[in-house]
Amino acid sequence: MNIKELSNKITLRKEKFLEINALFNSKSFEDAEQIALDLLQEYPNDFQAHLLISKIYLAQDKNSEAQLYSHNASMLEKSLKDHTRQSIEFAMQSDWVNAIENNKMIINSFPWELEAYNRLGKALLERGNRNESLTAFESALIISPTSKIAQKNIDRLQKSSMNQTNIGSQSQNLGQAFIQETGKTCVTKLVNITTGFDLTSLISGHQVNLNQNERGISITDQNNSKLGNLEPKLGMRLSRMISGGNEYQANITHVSDNNINIIIRETFKHPSQSLKSSFPAKIDMMNDISGQMIPYEINDGGKFMDLKDWSDDDTESGDDNVFTPRIPQLIADKSPLDDDF
């Protein structure tokens, strides 16, 4: 579904719900029922439409029909929540292939589901599918024009240089290389991040430079712009190892607000350093992950930090502009169906 088709569907759904509510409030129940049933022909998985029809039948004392549509609404809502939970689990496991498939399944059944588009955009970006990722985030803006998550990622994609289109797949290959080789490897968080640096220009997988100085190691990007420093104890140790002839490669694994995580890999050990470990476990602020599976997509320390962006509990200000059908309440009806969705 392209952006225009999605926009038309969202607009039509909103108009139909408003029309049904107006008819319901004027007690034109039969007309409201017919339009609601027509709406279900277009959106058979719309649990809010099922719930609305249940209300209409209750107003006409058609209790058995009302119970049927109420049950349908509950089952469809449960299905959405289950798929959403599974999508989040896939993302936490960096299983982006299944995350993409699962979110597309949600969108196919519930094309108005904002968070599914945001999660899909994230998963596609992690796989290096930048154009599809951009479309997913733009679709999220159709659902909620002021979605901060969608706009933030659109801005990030547009700021990234066009020649980095395949950075995701390139970075994935780097991550796989870290798994396959047995070199000593660690993930660490930079300290003293450069004030004012535009972190949105950084992408997981980008290679960065290790620069020796009197205080240890500073980190610069490919334009030689300083990003920050290694933690002092680790930095001083690596500086001594480099002076002794060792060589290292570093790549970004995760970027978030005021945080940059990098992976450092020993690519060459000088004979004079053969008895020395680059990353002994006793060094603070550093994880010795030699021999473990650490593809860059894990985003390490930030994977839980960013979970809210891809959860089913997105309550950022701005996303309240999502159209949520209001289900009319019946006077003296004390059933659970009174709750608005």
N, C-alpha and C positions, 0 to 999 in steps of 0.2 A: 504494500500500500504506500503510495507516494504522499508527500506532504499535503497536496491539494485534496486528495481523496480523504485523508484523515481529518482535515479541517471541515470538510463537508459532513462527514459522519458525526463529528462531535457537535457541530452546529445543529444538525437535524435532531440528534438525540436530545439536546437541551430544549429545543423548541417543542418537541413532542411531550416531554415531561411537563413543561410549563402549561401546555394546552390541556393535558390530562388533569393537572391539578386545578386549573380554572374550571373545567367541567365538573370535577368532583365537588368543588366548593359551591357550585351553583346547583348541586344535586342532580345533574344530568348524568346519572350513573351509567346508563346504557351506552351513551355516546362516549363517555370516558373509557368504558370497558372495551369498546370496539377499537378505539385508537391505541389503547394499551396492548391489545392483542396484535394489532398491526405492528406495533413497535417490537414485540417479541419475535415476529416473523423476521424482522431485520436483525435483531440482536437476541438470539435464543438463549445466550448465556448471561444476560443482564439480570443479575439477582435483584437489583433494585427495581427493575420493571416487574419481576415476579412478585416482589413484595407489594408493589403498588396495586397490582391486579388483585392480590389477596385482600387488600384494604377495600377495594371497590366491591368485591363479592361480599365481604362482611357487611358493608353498608346496605346491601340488598338481601341480607339474611341468607345468603347462599354459603352456609358454613362449611360444607364438605369441599366445595370448590376453593374456598378461601384457604382451607387447611392444606390442600394439595399444592397451591402456589406458594404458600408459606414454607412448606417443606422444600420445594424446589429452590427457593431463595436461600434457605439455610445450607443446602448441599452445595450450591454453586459458590456461595461465599466461603465455605470451608475449603472447597477445591482451590480457590484463589489463594487463600492463606497458606495452604499446604505447598503449592507451587512456589509461592513467594519465599517461604522458609527454606525450601530446597535450593532456590536460586542463591540465597544468601550463603548457604553452606558451601555451594560450589565456589562462590567467590572467595570465601575464607580459605578454601583448599587450593586456590589458584587454578581451579579446573575451569578454565575460561571457555573451552569448547562446549562443555555441558551447560555452563552458565548462559552462553549465547543461545543454545538450543532451547533451554528452559524458559528464558525470558521471551523468546520469540513465540513460544507456545502460549504464554500468558497473554501476550499482545494479540495473538490471533483470536483468542477467546474473549479477551477484555480490552479492546483497542483504546479505551479511555483511561487505562491504568498508568498514571504518571510515573510511579517509581520503577515500573518494568522498563520503560524507555531509558530512564537514567541508568539503571543497572546494565541494560543492554549496551548502552554507549560506553560504559566503563569496561565491560568485558571485550567489546570489539576493539577498543583502544589498546588494551593489554595484548591483544593478538596482532596489533599492527594494522588493523583495518580502519584507517583514519577517516576515509570518506563515509563509510557506513556508520562509524561512530558519530560523526558530525550530524548525519541524517537522524540518528536516534535521539540525540540531544535537541535537535531542532524540532523533532516531533513532540518531545516533552514540553517545549515552549508553546506548542499548539494547545496542549492540554492545560498548561498553567503558564501564561505569558510572563509571569514574574518569578518563575522557578529559579532560585539562586544556584542550585546544583547544576542545572542545565546550562544556564548562562555562563557560569564560571568555567565549565568545561569547553563550551563553544569558544570563549575568549582564549583559552589556553591553546586550543587546536589552531585557531586563526593566527595566533602569535608565533607558533612554531614554524620554523622555516620549511618551505615546501619541499626542499630536497631531503627532508627527513621522513618522507612518506613511509618508507619501509623500515623505520627504526625499530618498530615492535618486533618484526621477524628477525632483524639483525641482532637485537638484544636477546631474543630468546635463544638464538644460536650461541651467544656468549654464555648465557646461563647454563645451557646444556654442556658447554665445554667445561664449566666449573665442576659439573657433576662427574663428567667422564674422566677428568684428569685427577691425579692423586696429590697435586700440590697443596701446600698449606694455605688455607683460606680463612678469612674472617670477615664479619660484617660489623661495622661500627658507625656511630652517629658523629657527625662533625660538630665541633664546638666553635664558638665565636663566629657565627654566620655573618657574612658581610652585610652591614646595614644597608637597606635600600636595594639590594640585589633582587632582580625580577625572577623569582623562583619558577614562574610559569614557563620560562624558556627551557627548563630542565626536564628531561624525560628519562624514565627508567631505562637503563641500558647504555646511556651516554658514557663514553670514556672520559675520565678526568685525569689530571696530572698530579703527581706527587712531587713536591718541591721542598728540598732541604733548606733549612734556615737554622739560625742559632737556637731557636726554641723548639725545634723538632721538624714537623712536616706541615706545610700549608697545601691546600688543594685548590687548583684552578681548573676552569673549563677549557674547551678547545680554543677559545679566544683569549686565553691567558687572563681571564677575569677571575679574581680570587673569590672562592665560595666560602671558605672557612679553614679550620685547622683540625688535625687529628688531636685526640685527647693527648695531653703532654707526655704521659708515661709511654704510651704506644708510639707516639711520634718520635720521641728521642730514641727509642729502641730501633725503630725502622730506619731512622737516619744513620745510626751506627752500622746497621746491616747493609745499607746501600753503600756507605763509605767503604765497607769491607768487600764490595763486589756483587752483592745480591741485586736482583732486578725484580720489579713488581709491576702489576697491572691493576688499575682500579676503575670501577664502573659504578654509576649511580644505581641503587636498587629501589629507593623510595624518596619521594619529595612531598612534603606537606607544609602547612604554615609554620615557617621558622624552623623546619627540620629537614636535614638532608642525611640520608643513610647511604653508605657506599660499601661495596664489596672489594676487598683487596686480596690479590692472589700472588703468591710467590711464583714467578715464572722462570727464575734461574737462581740456583744456589751456588755461590762461589766455593771452591774447595776449602778455602780458609774458614768458611762458616759452617762446615759440614756437621759439626757437633752442636750447633746452636739452632734453636727453634725461633722462627720469625714471630710466632704467636703463641707463647707459652700460656697455659690456662690461667696462671696467676695474675696476668695483666688485667687490671680493672677495666670496665667499660668496653669489653671486647669479648666476642664469642668465638671460640676456636671451633670451626665447623669443618675441619678437614675430613674428607671422605663422606660427608653428608650430602643429601640431595637439597640443593639450594638454588633452583632456577630463579632468575631475577624477579619473576612475576610475584613471588611471595610478598614482596614489599615489607618483609620482616616486621620491625617494630611498629610500623604504622598500619598494619593490616587491621588491627582492632580499632585504631584511632579513627580510621575512615569508614568504619562499618555503618555509621548512621547514614552516610550518603547513599547506601545501597540497600537500606533496610525497608521494611514495610511500615515503619513508624516515622516517616519523614514529616516533621512538623516545623521545618524552617519557615520563617516569615516570608510571605510572598507566595508560597504554595497554597495558601488558603483561597487563591483565585480559581482553583480547580472547581468545576461545576459539580456539585453533589446534589442529586435529585432529592427533594424534600418529600417525604412520604406523609400525606395528611393523616391527622389523628381523628379517631372517631370519638364522639362524646360518649362518656360512660363506658368506653371500651378499655378494660384494664389489662388486656393481654399484652405479652411481650412485643407484639407487633407494633406497639405505639412508638417504639424507639426509632428516631430518625437515623438515616444513614448518611 
